Amino acid sequence: MLRLDRKNEDARNAIPGLLLQFDRDQDAYDFIVWFQRGWKKHGYTYDWLYDDLDKPMLDLHGADPSAEEALELWSRLDDQEIAKLSLERASCAMLIMVRLSLGLAVAVDNQKEFKTKTVVETMKYAHRSFPVGLLELHPEWVEQINDPAFTKTKNGLMGRAAGIALLLADAIKKHNRLYYDMLGKPFMRGGYRDPHEDFDFVTMDDGSQVSLPEARLAFDYTFAAWDRTPGALEHIMSSARENLGL
């Protein structure tokens, strides 16, 4: 499971909506730490890294909470002028975004002290970014967002997690504008890509950030993780059918 603090089991377990079970959960945590530090302290700009396509997809099986050693994939990249944002890391970011959306109501009900302005901003961002209209399925969340008291409580673990998710989602939106649209396409549920198909991308400078094939590749590459995130795929597909007429 994604540990907001690897040494604090109580804090992690206090926010059930934010528990992300990965095949390499500690690696995911280490990447979140790396991304937050790199973004804020070193002023990195982010680009896509395509050399991880042969690595296993993130999924929810075989999570080992005792694993503490970070793999090279998630290591700091301070020695590089540009930090690369891989498709696998993009999957991590989007899963956090979905978990924040799916688990916010429960977390708010059970942990009042975790209400923060950052959470509100994240929910509003999700509302704008997901073309499938995820929040329309939960009018009670919108009501909470509009409650003035919701923005006046202290910043806790949930607020910090929401802030990180917001930065990650911004990076994904900047580098692949069609990624979100692909999440609401029922015909993509197969989760596979044709290895013979020419995706025709090399760097972001060649215009690949607006290509449908690249968005499809990103969706297919992360499908296993989406499919095994309890409730996420159902919400996305149901809302897509209702709001996009798919």
Sequence and secondary structure as in RCSB ss.txt:
>XXXX:A:sequence
MLRLDRKNEDARNAIPGLLLQFDRDQDAYDFIVWFQRGWKKHGYTYDWLYDDLDKPMLDLHGADPSAEEALELWS
RLDDQEIAKLSLERASCAMLIMVRLSLGLAVAVDNQKEFKTKTVVETMKYAHRSFPVGLLELHPEWVEQINDPAF
TKTKNGLMGRAAGIALLLADAIKKHNRLYYDMLGKPFMRGGYRDPHEDFDFVTMDDGSQVSLPEARLAFDYTFAA
WDRTPGALEHIMSSARENLGL
>XXXX:A:secstr
   SSTT HHHHHT GGG    TTHHHHHHHHHHHHHHHHHH   EEEE TTTTS    SSS  TT     GGGS
  TTSSSEEEEHHHHHHHHHHHHHHHHHHHHHHHH GGG  HHHHHHHHHHHHH TT GGGG HHHHHHHT GGG
GSS   HHHHHHHHHHHHHHHHHHH TTHHHHHT GGGTT    TTS    S GGGTGGG HHHHHHHHHHHHHH
HHTSTTHHHHHHHHHHHHH  
